[in-house]
Amino acid sequence: MPGLPPDGEPMPADGRLEAAELDRLSDIPFGMYVHVPFCRTRCGYCDFNTYTAAELGGGASRDSYADLAIAEIRFARAVLGAAAPRVDTVFFGGGTPTLLPPGDLAAILRAIDAEFGLVPGAEVTTEANPDSVDQRALGELRAAGFTRMSFGMQSSVSHVLAVLDRSHTPGRAQQCVAWARAEGFDHVSLDLIYGAPGESAGDWLSSVRSALAAEPDHISAYALIVEEGTRLASRIRRGELAAPDDDEMADRYLAADDEFCAAGMGWYEVSNWAADEHSACRHNMLYWTGGNWWGIGPGAHSHVGGTRWWNVRHPAAYAGRVAAGESPGQAREMLTETERRTERIMLTTRLASGCAASELGVTGRRAAATAVHDGLADEAAYGAGRVVLTRRGRLLADAVIRDLTD
């Protein structure tokens, strides 16, 4: 099954964390991720932990989901106890969070605030498929305290949306941005995917320009990854569709970067561009810079004080654990300091601010010097103690990072 986590060790039923881990919470940003695993239809490229109504079976439903999520929020507060920090960021992801009524999403957010407290100016984001919201729903979300919307546009071209099994029509995402602005959202993001079978260079440029014309303050652009076990993988294996071409995808990335930069949007992570520093996604930055977060919902991952765990995947199994007052965690792993350093290198090297050269071992420093020589890392930044990818280095980010961590 695609997307499965590692085996790990069993999660204690009471979800307890070591005292030393709780001691690390006070000075580190803390976020809450709420996974909403429901979708109307399954996109052919998606291997996320999501379920259509036909796939759910018994024991779980959209109608009861908010109550389950709230129960886990209360469980999290009990586990963290006096060490529980206030929440800097909240992110509702999926699936399609906005398949839940705005009132249910608001109730979950209220529970987080009641149990933990939101810091002043907390960022609260929800993802949404463009056909899962209208202006009224967006107004209700804004009134409930949501501050940021992220719409899954993916493309503006009909045949590309069809290949990706997206259900919205071209233009709908741009309309959603306009509605969100009208309802008072200052921060609105669009997601794009490049490299779909049959997508031409002109198709991609049209999508990029359509996204920019909507005037979001944030855009994410991801290369299509063909995940084993998905419908898209099966169609490519049968020869119905051509596999993505690496050279073409590199060209798509550079074309997008040209357009984004010309429009005044700068990259701050390899796949993310923002209008200014205030428009970067603070929740994702928390992930990339070693923050702590608690993941609510089936299959959600958490990281607190060097312990990482993941919840059982199926909503019915999740519902059973939560109803019994037990941790829904399936398993966990305790990260060593070496593992944590490796992850810091892997994640921060993807950022425009780069990785501290002091994090690197002997082999990593040699690799960084080679990257500078080969034009993959910025020479001036390295002289100042940072490994910062050049534009060409971003195209080869995975290979550069692998060498830095060897």
C-alpha positions as CSV (number, residue, x, y, z in Angstrom):
1,M,0.0,0.0,0.0
2,P,1.5,3.4,-1.0
3,G,2.4,6.0,1.5
4,L,2.8,3.7,4.5
5,P,4.9,4.9,7.5
6,P,7.8,2.9,8.9
7,D,7.1,0.2,11.5
8,G,8.4,2.0,14.5
9,E,7.7,0.8,18.1
10,P,4.3,0.5,19.6
11,M,2.7,3.7,20.9
12,P,1.7,3.6,24.6
13,A,-2.1,3.5,25.0
14,D,-1.9,6.6,27.2
15,G,0.3,8.5,24.6
16,R,2.7,9.5,27.3
17,L,5.9,11.3,26.4
18,E,9.2,11.4,28.3
19,A,9.6,14.3,30.7
20,A,12.8,15.3,28.9
21,E,10.8,15.7,25.7
22,L,8.2,17.9,27.4
23,D,11.0,20.1,28.7
24,R,11.9,21.0,25.1
25,L,8.5,22.5,24.3
26,S,8.5,26.0,25.8
27,D,10.8,27.8,23.4
28,I,10.0,26.1,20.1
29,P,7.1,27.0,17.9
30,F,4.1,24.6,18.2
31,G,1.5,23.8,15.6
32,M,-1.5,21.7,15.2
33,Y,-2.3,19.7,12.0
34,V,-5.8,18.5,11.5
35,H,-6.2,15.8,8.9
36,V,-9.6,15.5,7.3
37,P,-9.5,12.3,5.3
38,F,-12.6,12.7,3.2
39,C,-12.8,13.2,-0.6
40,R,-15.7,13.2,-3.0
41,T,-13.6,11.4,-5.6
42,R,-10.1,10.1,-5.6
43,C,-7.6,11.9,-7.8
44,G,-5.6,9.4,-10.0
45,Y,-2.2,10.6,-8.8
46,C,-3.0,10.8,-5.0
47,D,-1.7,8.3,-2.5
48,F,-2.6,10.4,0.6
49,N,-4.6,8.8,3.4
50,T,-8.1,9.7,2.0
51,Y,-11.4,8.0,1.6
52,T,-14.5,8.4,-0.6
53,A,-17.8,7.5,0.9
54,A,-17.7,4.1,-0.8
55,E,-14.3,3.4,0.7
56,L,-15.2,4.3,4.3
57,G,-17.2,1.3,5.4
58,G,-18.7,1.3,8.8
59,G,-17.5,2.9,12.0
60,A,-16.7,6.4,10.7
61,S,-18.5,9.2,9.0
62,R,-18.2,12.9,8.1
63,D,-21.1,13.7,10.5
64,S,-19.2,12.5,13.6
65,Y,-15.7,13.5,12.5
66,A,-15.6,16.9,14.3
67,D,-16.4,15.3,17.6
68,L,-13.6,12.7,17.1
69,A,-11.1,15.4,16.3
70,I,-12.1,17.4,19.3
71,A,-11.7,14.3,21.5
72,E,-8.1,13.8,20.3
73,I,-7.4,17.5,20.9
74,R,-8.4,17.1,24.5
75,F,-6.4,13.9,24.7
76,A,-3.3,15.8,23.4
77,R,-3.8,18.5,26.0
78,A,-4.0,15.9,28.8
79,V,-0.8,14.2,27.5
80,L,1.2,17.4,27.3
81,G,-0.2,18.6,30.7
82,A,1.5,21.7,32.2
83,A,4.1,21.7,29.4
84,A,1.4,22.3,26.7
85,P,2.4,25.4,24.7
86,R,0.2,27.9,23.0
87,V,-0.4,27.2,19.3
88,D,1.4,29.3,16.7
89,T,-0.1,27.7,13.6
90,V,-3.1,25.4,12.7
91,F,-3.3,23.7,9.4
92,F,-6.4,21.7,8.2
93,G,-5.3,19.3,5.4
94,G,-6.7,16.3,3.6
95,G,-8.4,14.9,1.8
96,T,-10.7,17.8,1.5
97,P,-11.3,19.6,4.8
98,T,-14.0,21.8,3.3
99,L,-16.2,18.7,2.8
100,L,-17.0,19.3,6.4
101,P,-19.4,22.1,7.1
102,P,-17.8,25.4,8.1
103,G,-19.4,25.0,11.5
104,D,-17.6,21.7,12.1
105,L,-14.2,23.2,11.1
106,A,-14.9,26.2,13.4
107,A,-15.8,23.8,16.3
108,I,-12.4,22.0,15.9
109,L,-10.6,25.4,15.8
110,R,-12.5,26.5,18.9
111,A,-11.5,23.4,20.7
112,I,-7.8,24.0,19.9
113,D,-8.1,27.5,21.3
114,A,-9.9,26.4,24.4
115,E,-7.5,23.6,25.2
116,F,-4.2,25.2,24.2
117,G,-4.8,28.8,23.4
118,L,-3.8,30.4,20.1
119,V,-1.0,33.0,20.2
120,P,-2.0,36.5,19.0
121,G,-1.8,36.6,15.2
122,A,-1.8,32.8,14.9
123,E,-1.9,31.5,11.3
124,V,-4.9,29.3,10.7
125,T,-5.0,27.6,7.2
126,T,-7.4,25.2,5.5
127,E,-6.9,23.5,2.2
128,A,-9.9,23.4,-0.1
129,N,-10.7,22.0,-3.5
130,P,-12.1,24.8,-5.6
131,D,-15.5,23.0,-6.1
132,S,-15.9,22.4,-2.3
133,V,-16.5,26.0,-1.3
134,D,-18.5,29.0,-2.3
135,Q,-18.3,32.6,-1.1
136,R,-20.7,32.1,1.8
137,A,-18.7,29.2,3.2
138,L,-15.5,31.2,2.9
139,G,-17.1,34.1,4.8
140,E,-18.1,31.6,7.6
141,L,-14.5,30.3,7.8
142,R,-13.1,33.8,8.0
143,A,-15.6,34.8,10.7
144,A,-14.6,31.6,12.6
145,G,-10.9,32.7,12.8
146,F,-9.4,31.1,9.7
147,T,-6.7,33.5,8.3
148,R,-5.4,31.7,5.2
149,M,-6.9,29.6,2.4
150,S,-5.0,27.2,0.2
151,F,-6.8,26.1,-3.0
152,G,-5.8,23.1,-5.0
153,M,-5.9,24.6,-8.5
154,Q,-3.3,22.2,-10.1
155,S,-3.9,23.4,-13.7
156,S,-6.1,25.8,-15.7
157,V,-6.2,23.5,-18.7
158,S,-9.2,21.1,-19.1
159,H,-7.4,18.1,-20.5
160,V,-4.7,18.3,-17.8
161,L,-7.3,18.5,-15.1
162,A,-9.0,15.4,-16.7
163,V,-5.7,13.4,-16.6
164,L,-5.3,14.3,-13.0
165,D,-8.9,13.4,-12.3
166,R,-9.6,16.8,-10.8
167,S,-13.3,17.6,-10.6
168,H,-13.3,21.4,-10.8
169,T,-13.5,23.4,-14.0
170,P,-10.9,25.8,-15.3
171,G,-11.4,29.2,-13.7
172,R,-13.0,28.0,-10.5
173,A,-9.8,28.3,-8.5
174,Q,-9.4,31.9,-9.6
175,Q,-13.0,32.6,-8.6
176,C,-12.3,31.2,-5.2
177,V,-9.4,33.5,-4.7
178,A,-11.6,36.5,-5.5
179,W,-14.3,35.2,-3.1
180,A,-11.7,34.7,-0.4
181,R,-10.3,38.2,-0.8
182,A,-13.9,39.6,-0.7
183,E,-14.5,37.9,2.6
184,G,-11.4,39.3,4.2
185,F,-8.6,36.7,3.7
186,D,-5.3,38.5,3.4
187,H,-3.4,35.3,2.7
188,V,-4.5,33.0,-0.2
189,S,-2.4,30.3,-1.8
190,L,-2.8,28.3,-5.0
191,D,-1.2,24.8,-5.6
192,L,-0.1,23.8,-9.1
193,I,1.2,20.5,-10.4
194,Y,3.5,20.3,-13.5
195,G,4.6,17.3,-15.6
196,A,1.2,15.7,-16.1
197,P,1.0,13.3,-19.1
198,G,-0.1,15.3,-22.2
199,E,0.7,18.7,-20.7
200,S,2.6,20.9,-23.1
201,A,4.9,23.8,-22.3
202,G,2.2,26.1,-23.4
203,D,-0.4,24.4,-21.2
204,W,1.9,24.9,-18.2
205,L,2.6,28.5,-19.0
206,S,-1.1,29.1,-19.3
207,S,-1.7,27.6,-15.8
208,V,1.1,29.6,-14.2
209,R,-0.1,32.9,-15.8
210,S,-3.7,32.1,-14.8
211,A,-2.6,31.5,-11.2
212,L,-0.7,34.8,-11.1
213,A,-3.6,36.7,-12.7
214,A,-5.7,35.7,-9.7
215,E,-3.3,37.6,-7.5
216,P,-2.7,35.1,-4.6
217,D,0.1,36.0,-2.3
218,H,1.5,32.4,-2.3
219,I,1.9,29.7,-4.9
220,S,3.2,26.2,-4.5
221,A,4.3,24.3,-7.7
222,Y,5.1,20.6,-7.4
223,A,6.4,18.1,-9.9
224,L,4.0,15.3,-10.5
225,I,5.2,12.2,-8.7
226,V,3.8,8.9,-10.0
227,E,3.2,6.9,-6.8
228,E,2.9,3.1,-6.9
229,G,-0.6,1.9,-6.2
230,T,-2.3,4.9,-7.7
231,R,-4.6,4.8,-10.7
232,L,-2.2,7.1,-12.6
233,A,0.6,4.6,-12.1
234,S,-1.5,1.8,-13.4
235,R,-2.5,3.8,-16.5
236,I,1.2,4.6,-17.2
237,R,2.2,1.0,-16.7
238,R,-0.5,-0.1,-19.2
239,G,0.8,2.4,-21.7
240,E,-2.3,4.5,-21.7
241,L,-0.3,7.6,-20.6
242,A,3.3,8.6,-21.0
243,A,5.5,8.8,-17.9
244,P,6.6,12.3,-16.9
245,D,9.9,13.3,-18.5
246,D,12.6,14.6,-16.1
247,D,14.0,17.1,-18.6
248,E,10.6,18.5,-19.4
249,M,9.8,18.9,-15.7
250,A,13.1,20.8,-15.2
251,D,12.0,23.1,-18.0
252,R,8.6,23.6,-16.4
253,Y,10.2,24.5,-13.1
254,L,12.4,27.1,-14.6
255,A,9.6,28.6,-16.7
256,A,7.5,28.9,-13.6
257,D,10.3,30.5,-11.6
258,D,10.8,33.0,-14.4
259,E,7.1,34.0,-14.3
260,F,6.8,34.1,-10.5
261,C,9.9,36.2,-10.1
262,A,8.8,38.6,-12.9
263,A,5.5,39.0,-10.9
264,G,7.4,39.9,-7.7
265,M,7.1,36.5,-6.0
266,G,10.3,35.0,-4.6
267,W,11.1,31.4,-3.7
268,Y,11.5,30.6,0.0
269,E,11.5,26.9,-0.4
270,V,12.2,24.8,-3.5
271,S,8.6,24.4,-4.4
272,N,7.1,27.5,-2.8
273,W,7.0,31.2,-3.7
274,A,5.6,34.1,-1.8
275,A,4.9,37.8,-2.4
276,D,6.8,38.8,0.7
277,E,8.1,37.3,4.0
278,H,4.7,37.7,5.6
279,S,3.1,35.5,2.9
280,A,5.2,32.4,3.5
281,C,3.3,29.6,5.0
282,R,4.3,29.7,8.7
283,H,3.0,26.2,9.4
284,N,5.1,24.6,6.7
285,M,8.1,26.7,7.9
286,L,7.5,25.1,11.4
287,Y,8.0,21.7,9.8
288,W,11.0,22.7,7.9
289,T,12.8,24.4,10.8
290,G,12.4,21.7,13.5
291,G,9.3,22.9,15.3
292,N,6.9,20.7,17.2
293,W,3.4,19.8,16.1
294,W,0.6,17.4,17.1
295,G,-1.3,15.8,14.2
296,I,-5.0,15.2,14.7
297,G,-6.9,12.6,12.7
298,P,-6.4,9.2,11.0
299,G,-2.9,8.7,9.6
300,A,-1.7,12.1,10.9
301,H,1.9,12.4,12.0
302,S,3.2,14.3,15.0
303,H,6.6,15.5,16.3
304,V,7.1,16.6,19.8
305,G,10.5,17.0,21.5
306,G,12.3,14.4,19.3
307,T,9.6,11.8,19.3
308,R,7.7,11.2,16.1
309,W,4.5,9.1,15.9
310,W,1.7,8.4,13.4
311,N,-1.9,7.6,14.0
312,V,-3.7,4.5,12.7
313,R,-4.8,5.1,9.1
314,H,-8.4,4.0,8.7
315,P,-11.1,6.4,10.1
316,A,-12.9,3.4,11.6
317,A,-9.8,2.3,13.5
318,Y,-9.1,5.8,14.5
319,A,-12.7,6.3,15.8
320,G,-12.4,3.1,17.9
321,R,-9.2,4.2,19.6
322,V,-10.5,7.7,20.3
323,A,-13.8,6.5,21.6
324,A,-12.0,4.2,24.0
325,G,-9.9,7.1,25.4
326,E,-6.7,5.6,24.0
327,S,-4.0,7.2,21.9
328,P,-4.8,6.7,18.2
329,G,-1.1,6.4,17.6
330,Q,-0.1,3.3,15.7
331,A,3.7,3.5,16.3
332,R,6.5,5.9,17.1
333,E,10.2,6.5,16.8
334,M,12.6,8.3,19.1
335,L,15.0,10.3,17.0
336,T,18.6,10.3,18.0
337,E,20.6,13.6,17.9
338,T,22.3,12.3,14.7
339,E,19.0,11.7,13.1
340,R,17.7,15.1,14.1
341,R,20.8,16.8,12.6
342,T,20.4,14.9,9.4
343,E,16.8,16.0,9.1
344,R,17.8,19.6,9.8
345,I,20.3,19.4,6.9
346,M,17.7,17.8,4.6
347,L,15.0,20.3,5.3
348,T,16.8,23.6,5.7
349,T,18.9,23.1,2.6
350,R,15.6,23.4,0.7
351,L,15.0,26.8,2.1
352,A,16.2,30.1,0.6
353,S,17.9,30.8,3.9
354,G,19.9,27.6,3.5
355,C,21.5,25.2,5.9
356,A,24.1,26.2,8.5
357,A,27.5,24.9,7.3
358,S,28.3,24.1,10.9
359,E,25.7,21.3,10.8
360,L,27.8,19.4,8.2
361,G,30.3,16.7,9.0
362,V,33.6,16.3,7.2
363,T,32.0,14.5,4.2
364,G,29.2,17.0,4.1
365,R,31.6,20.0,4.0
366,R,33.5,18.4,1.1
367,A,30.2,17.9,-0.7
368,A,29.2,21.5,0.0
369,A,32.5,22.8,-1.5
370,T,31.9,20.6,-4.5
371,A,28.4,22.0,-4.9
372,V,29.8,25.5,-4.8
373,H,32.4,24.6,-7.4
374,D,29.7,23.1,-9.7
375,G,27.4,26.1,-9.4
376,L,24.8,24.3,-7.4
377,A,25.3,26.3,-4.1
378,D,26.0,30.0,-3.7
379,E,29.6,30.9,-3.2
380,A,29.0,34.1,-1.2
381,A,26.5,32.4,1.1
382,Y,28.9,29.5,1.7
383,G,31.6,32.0,2.6
384,A,29.2,33.4,5.2
385,G,28.6,30.0,6.7
386,R,25.4,28.9,4.8
387,V,24.7,26.3,2.1
388,V,22.2,28.0,-0.2
389,L,21.1,26.4,-3.4
390,T,21.5,28.3,-6.7
391,R,18.7,28.2,-9.2
392,R,20.4,25.2,-10.9
393,G,21.0,23.6,-7.5
394,R,17.2,23.7,-6.9
395,L,16.7,21.5,-9.9
396,L,19.1,18.9,-8.3
397,A,18.1,19.6,-4.7
398,D,17.6,15.9,-3.8
399,A,21.0,14.9,-5.1
400,V,22.8,17.8,-3.5
401,I,21.1,17.1,-0.1
402,R,21.9,13.4,-0.4
403,D,25.6,14.3,-0.7
404,L,25.5,16.7,2.2
405,T,24.0,14.0,4.5
406,D,26.2,11.1,3.4
